[in-house]
């Protein structure tokens, strides 16, 4: 029985979200690694037989081994990514290791962090997932690109890059080289210090002792020799050549190629905001993963440290204050500020327990767990190297995820003190009238509440659509209890009806996903009521 199916011919309905997106890109002629899929519906008893098919498929394709990756139906969604919560396993081409990798990836569909995240986002966990199988690449550079796309090009973007494999970057263990920009500007670059390069090894390379030398590829320039620091699980750990200390990882040409690639991927997938994992190989850039960008990424410059405090990278907008709590085996109490080293996958479960904010000593805004924090609306500052040593447990600190700063605070604010404008950053503010302009107070959007006794829904929808052309993210919220079916007959160009948590919202097509919550303010702009929106569905 044939279990393994080439990505080029796999039915998208059986491939899971990640593989289906890559299959679509492949059909559009975009560069995607040669891949195969063990589809949804394959039984556990099929796996031993599938191993032989995997090894035969990989014989001429995977000199550096294989990577088995999750492809669940519910991951990589418009509002909920499940970023980093499922497993990816690099494995050599041996029967026992390949079988173990397949079983590990399939089993992670029931991982506690996956279940908890699904519950937090108001989703039903998937019962099974497909397994995407790809050759492990030996890239000169790799990383993540987040962009807003319009007119066939990236109009606002952030790229984070490292030499070699991107594992340390997406796990939060390494802060990458940062490129940010907008369509009308050339962009800016923030260099990074990368002491170790991770590359897959082959054959006798993996037996080399520390101190031996290996050739390392470079993007757009001659390769170099790097000293072996060690190896583990088929991956070499190499010391970055001294000659590369001041050499950018991505030259402008490679950056522009990646931006063009992201724009093409967004067009192929029908996205206006894209989150793309990529690699630069000897043959050029390739797409490893492409999904909707669930929340916009801050692109401001790194700030100066505040008086008596510290600065890092603004990863998730918002301000919160609470007692510091070191990440460890114990769960953080609600309202604590989580202090951690790498903001790795193991920290995701802690984010679901309601910390006030997160501060990490390494990593960047495009790491997987920073993405999860952004989706949950938890203020976050990354790359604060002083945090573990200088912020002891119990110290009350204020975390400004918009400015990228952390500083001591005298006390934890009372609930009334916390009711201030910054508490509704990244929320939709509910109003009964159409505003002339969108207030510059950090809100993600304004929603006009429809009152059936005062206005026809179609008239209100047209007025909001017209006003939205000048006020930005502006929509209509049906009152609680009004069935979503009442909204369906009302259509307007450029808008779509979405339902979330039992509510129906008329939402601009180009505005990405719905905000995670809707709030009502009093006359002093304090939050007096809040309701989660959760994941939206068209």
GIDA-V694982 format. One record per pair of residues at least 12 apart in sequence whose C-alpha atoms are under 6 Angstrom apart, sorted by sequence separation. I is the first residue (numbers start at 0). J is the second residue. D is the distance in Angstrom with one decimal. If there is no record, write none. Layout:
i=I j=J d=D
i=I j=J d=D
//
This chain:
i=88 j=100 d=5.9
i=145 j=157 d=5.3
i=177 j=189 d=4.9
i=213 j=225 d=5.4
i=225 j=237 d=6.0
i=226 j=238 d=5.4
i=276 j=288 d=5.0
i=323 j=335 d=5.9
i=324 j=336 d=5.8
i=326 j=338 d=5.8
i=395 j=407 d=5.9
i=396 j=408 d=4.8
i=494 j=506 d=5.4
i=517 j=529 d=5.8
i=144 j=157 d=5.8
i=176 j=189 d=5.8
i=212 j=225 d=5.5
i=225 j=238 d=5.9
i=275 j=288 d=5.6
i=322 j=335 d=5.1
i=323 j=336 d=4.7
i=324 j=337 d=5.1
i=325 j=338 d=4.8
i=326 j=339 d=5.2
i=395 j=408 d=5.4
i=494 j=507 d=4.4
i=517 j=530 d=5.5
i=144 j=158 d=4.4
i=161 j=175 d=5.2
i=176 j=190 d=4.7
i=212 j=226 d=4.5
i=275 j=289 d=4.4
i=321 j=335 d=5.0
i=322 j=336 d=5.8
i=324 j=338 d=5.8
i=494 j=508 d=5.0
i=516 j=530 d=5.6
i=143 j=158 d=5.8
i=160 j=175 d=5.0
i=176 j=191 d=4.8
i=211 j=226 d=5.6
i=212 j=227 d=5.8
i=225 j=240 d=5.4
i=274 j=289 d=5.8
i=321 j=336 d=5.4
i=493 j=508 d=5.4
i=516 j=531 d=4.0
i=6 j=22 d=5.8
i=143 j=159 d=5.5
i=159 j=175 d=5.2
i=160 j=176 d=5.1
i=175 j=191 d=5.6
i=210 j=226 d=5.5
i=211 j=227 d=5.4
i=274 j=290 d=5.4
i=426 j=442 d=5.4
i=427 j=443 d=5.5
i=431 j=447 d=5.4
i=515 j=531 d=5.8
i=516 j=532 d=4.8
i=142 j=159 d=5.6
i=159 j=176 d=5.4
i=210 j=227 d=5.3
i=273 j=290 d=5.9
i=274 j=291 d=5.7
i=342 j=359 d=6.0
i=424 j=441 d=4.7
i=425 j=442 d=5.2
i=426 j=443 d=5.2
i=427 j=444 d=4.6
i=428 j=445 d=4.9
i=429 j=446 d=4.9
i=430 j=447 d=5.0
i=431 j=448 d=5.3
i=515 j=532 d=5.1
i=86 j=104 d=5.4
i=142 j=160 d=4.5
i=159 j=177 d=4.7
i=209 j=227 d=4.9
i=273 j=291 d=4.7
i=274 j=292 d=4.8
i=336 j=354 d=5.8
i=363 j=381 d=5.7
i=424 j=442 d=4.7
i=425 j=443 d=4.4
i=427 j=445 d=5.2
i=429 j=447 d=6.0
i=515 j=533 d=5.5
i=68 j=87 d=4.4
i=141 j=160 d=5.6
i=158 j=177 d=5.7
i=209 j=228 d=4.8
i=272 j=291 d=5.9
i=273 j=292 d=4.6
i=335 j=354 d=5.0
i=336 j=355 d=5.4
i=340 j=359 d=5.2
i=362 j=381 d=5.8
i=67 j=87 d=5.6
i=141 j=161 d=5.7
i=158 j=178 d=4.9
i=209 j=229 d=5.4
i=272 j=292 d=5.2
i=333 j=353 d=5.0
i=334 j=354 d=4.9
i=335 j=355 d=5.4
i=336 j=356 d=4.8
i=337 j=357 d=4.7
i=338 j=358 d=5.0
i=339 j=359 d=4.8
i=340 j=360 d=4.8
i=341 j=361 d=5.4
i=361 j=381 d=5.9
i=362 j=382 d=5.4
i=380 j=400 d=5.3
i=483 j=503 d=5.4
i=67 j=88 d=5.2
i=140 j=161 d=5.6
i=157 j=178 d=5.6
i=333 j=354 d=5.2
i=334 j=355 d=4.5
i=336 j=357 d=5.6
i=338 j=359 d=5.9
i=347 j=368 d=5.8
i=356 j=377 d=5.4
i=358 j=379 d=5.9
i=361 j=382 d=3.9
i=379 j=400 d=4.9
i=66 j=88 d=5.4
i=85 j=107 d=5.9
i=140 j=162 d=4.2
i=157 j=179 d=4.4
i=356 j=378 d=4.8
i=357 j=379 d=4.7
i=358 j=380 d=5.0
i=359 j=381 d=4.7
i=360 j=382 d=4.6
i=378 j=400 d=4.9
i=66 j=89 d=4.3
i=139 j=162 d=5.8
i=140 j=163 d=4.9
i=141 j=164 d=5.9
i=142 j=165 d=5.3
i=156 j=179 d=5.6
i=356 j=379 d=5.7
i=358 j=381 d=5.7
i=359 j=382 d=5.9
i=360 j=383 d=4.3
i=380 j=403 d=5.4
i=14 j=38 d=5.2
i=65 j=89 d=5.7
i=139 j=163 d=5.3
i=141 j=165 d=5.3
i=156 j=180 d=5.5
i=360 j=384 d=4.2
i=13 j=38 d=5.3
i=65 j=90 d=5.3
i=138 j=163 d=5.3
i=155 j=180 d=5.8
i=13 j=39 d=5.0
i=64 j=90 d=5.9
i=155 j=181 d=4.2
i=360 j=386 d=5.9
i=477 j=503 d=5.6
i=64 j=91 d=4.5
i=154 j=181 d=5.1
i=446 j=473 d=5.8
i=448 j=475 d=5.9
i=6 j=34 d=5.4
i=64 j=92 d=5.6
i=154 j=182 d=4.4
i=444 j=472 d=4.8
i=445 j=473 d=5.0
i=446 j=474 d=4.7
i=447 j=475 d=4.7
i=448 j=476 d=4.9
i=449 j=477 d=5.4
i=476 j=504 d=4.7
i=6 j=35 d=4.8
i=84 j=113 d=5.9
i=444 j=473 d=5.7
i=446 j=475 d=5.1
i=447 j=476 d=5.9
i=475 j=504 d=5.5
i=5 j=35 d=4.3
i=446 j=476 d=5.9
i=475 j=505 d=4.9
i=4 j=35 d=5.5
i=474 j=505 d=5.2
i=4 j=36 d=5.2
i=457 j=489 d=5.8
i=474 j=506 d=5.0
i=500 j=532 d=5.3
i=3 j=36 d=5.7
i=163 j=196 d=5.6
i=164 j=197 d=5.5
i=200 j=233 d=5.8
i=437 j=470 d=4.9
i=499 j=532 d=5.3
i=500 j=533 d=5.9
i=3 j=37 d=5.0
i=162 j=196 d=6.0
i=163 j=197 d=5.4
i=164 j=198 d=5.8
i=199 j=233 d=5.9
i=200 j=234 d=5.6
i=436 j=470 d=4.7
i=499 j=533 d=5.9
i=69 j=104 d=6.0
i=163 j=198 d=5.4
i=199 j=234 d=4.3
i=200 j=235 d=5.7
i=499 j=534 d=5.8
i=198 j=234 d=5.6
i=199 j=235 d=5.8
i=319 j=355 d=5.8
i=499 j=535 d=4.5
i=198 j=235 d=5.2
i=498 j=535 d=5.4
i=197 j=235 d=5.6
i=497 j=535 d=5.9
i=498 j=536 d=5.5
i=197 j=236 d=4.9
i=497 j=536 d=5.4
i=196 j=236 d=5.9
i=497 j=537 d=4.6
i=196 j=237 d=5.0
i=195 j=237 d=5.4
i=195 j=238 d=4.7
i=194 j=238 d=5.9
i=195 j=239 d=5.5
i=194 j=239 d=5.6
i=2 j=49 d=5.7
i=314 j=364 d=4.4
i=18 j=70 d=6.0
i=17 j=70 d=4.9
i=16 j=70 d=5.7
i=15 j=70 d=4.7
i=16 j=71 d=5.9
i=15 j=71 d=4.8
i=16 j=72 d=5.0
i=15 j=72 d=4.4
i=71 j=128 d=4.2
i=70 j=128 d=5.7
i=71 j=129 d=6.0
i=315 j=373 d=5.3
i=70 j=129 d=5.0
i=70 j=130 d=5.7
i=69 j=130 d=5.1
i=137 j=198 d=6.0
i=317 j=378 d=4.9
i=68 j=130 d=5.6
i=316 j=378 d=5.5
i=68 j=131 d=5.0
i=315 j=378 d=4.8
i=67 j=131 d=5.8
i=315 j=379 d=4.8
i=67 j=132 d=4.7
i=314 j=379 d=5.3
i=66 j=132 d=5.8
i=314 j=380 d=5.3
i=66 j=133 d=5.4
i=313 j=380 d=5.0
i=65 j=133 d=5.8
i=312 j=380 d=5.5
i=324 j=392 d=5.1
i=65 j=134 d=4.6
i=66 j=135 d=5.8
i=312 j=381 d=5.1
i=323 j=392 d=5.0
i=65 j=135 d=5.0
i=311 j=381 d=5.6
i=312 j=382 d=5.9
i=323 j=393 d=4.9
i=64 j=135 d=5.6
i=311 j=382 d=5.0
i=322 j=393 d=4.8
i=323 j=394 d=5.3
i=63 j=135 d=5.8
i=311 j=383 d=4.8
i=322 j=394 d=5.3
i=61 j=134 d=4.7
i=322 j=395 d=4.1
i=321 j=395 d=5.2
i=321 j=396 d=5.8
i=320 j=396 d=5.6
i=139 j=216 d=4.9
i=320 j=397 d=4.3
i=139 j=217 d=4.5
i=319 j=397 d=5.8
i=139 j=218 d=5.2
i=319 j=398 d=5.4
i=318 j=398 d=5.6
i=318 j=399 d=4.4
i=317 j=399 d=6.0
i=317 j=400 d=5.1
i=316 j=400 d=4.4
i=317 j=401 d=5.6
i=315 j=400 d=5.1
i=316 j=401 d=4.1
i=313 j=400 d=5.0
i=313 j=401 d=5.6
i=426 j=514 d=5.5
i=39 j=128 d=5.8
i=313 j=402 d=5.9
i=428 j=517 d=5.8
i=429 j=518 d=6.0
i=39 j=129 d=4.8
i=313 j=403 d=3.9
i=321 j=411 d=5.5
i=426 j=516 d=5.3
i=427 j=517 d=4.6
i=428 j=518 d=5.1
i=429 j=519 d=5.3
i=38 j=129 d=4.6
i=312 j=403 d=5.1
i=320 j=411 d=6.0
i=426 j=517 d=5.6
i=428 j=519 d=5.9
i=37 j=129 d=5.7
i=311 j=403 d=5.2
i=37 j=130 d=5.1
i=310 j=403 d=5.7
i=36 j=130 d=5.6
i=310 j=404 d=4.3
i=36 j=131 d=4.7
i=309 j=404 d=5.8
i=36 j=132 d=5.9
i=309 j=405 d=5.2
i=35 j=132 d=5.2
i=308 j=405 d=5.7
i=34 j=132 d=5.7
i=308 j=406 d=4.0
i=34 j=133 d=4.7
i=419 j=525 d=5.1
i=317 j=424 d=5.9
i=418 j=525 d=4.8
i=418 j=526 d=5.7
i=153 j=262 d=5.8
i=152 j=262 d=5.1
i=15 j=129 d=5.6
i=14 j=129 d=5.8
i=148 j=271 d=5.0
i=147 j=271 d=5.9
i=148 j=272 d=5.8
i=147 j=272 d=4.4
i=146 j=272 d=5.7
i=146 j=273 d=5.5
i=145 j=273 d=5.7
i=145 j=274 d=4.5
i=144 j=274 d=5.8
i=144 j=275 d=5.1
i=143 j=275 d=5.6
i=143 j=276 d=4.5
i=142 j=276 d=5.8
i=142 j=277 d=5.6
i=63 j=199 d=5.8
i=141 j=277 d=5.6
i=63 j=200 d=5.9
i=141 j=278 d=4.0
i=63 j=201 d=5.2
i=140 j=278 d=5.8
i=140 j=279 d=5.3
i=138 j=278 d=6.0
i=139 j=279 d=5.7
i=138 j=279 d=5.5
i=139 j=280 d=5.8
i=138 j=280 d=4.6
i=172 j=341 d=4.6
i=171 j=341 d=4.9
i=171 j=342 d=4.8
i=171 j=343 d=5.2
i=170 j=343 d=4.6
i=174 j=361 d=5.8
i=173 j=361 d=6.0
i=174 j=362 d=4.2
i=172 j=361 d=5.9
i=173 j=362 d=5.0
i=174 j=363 d=5.5
i=172 j=362 d=5.6
i=171 j=362 d=4.0
i=171 j=366 d=5.3
i=170 j=366 d=5.8
i=169 j=366 d=4.1
i=169 j=367 d=5.4
i=77 j=291 d=5.3
i=75 j=290 d=5.4
i=78 j=293 d=4.9
i=77 j=293 d=5.7
i=112 j=348 d=5.3
i=31 j=285 d=5.5
i=30 j=285 d=5.0
i=31 j=286 d=5.2
i=83 j=344 d=5.8
i=83 j=367 d=5.1
i=82 j=367 d=5.1
i=121 j=533 d=5.7
i=120 j=533 d=5.3
i=78 j=512 d=5.4
i=77 j=512 d=5.9
i=78 j=534 d=5.8
//
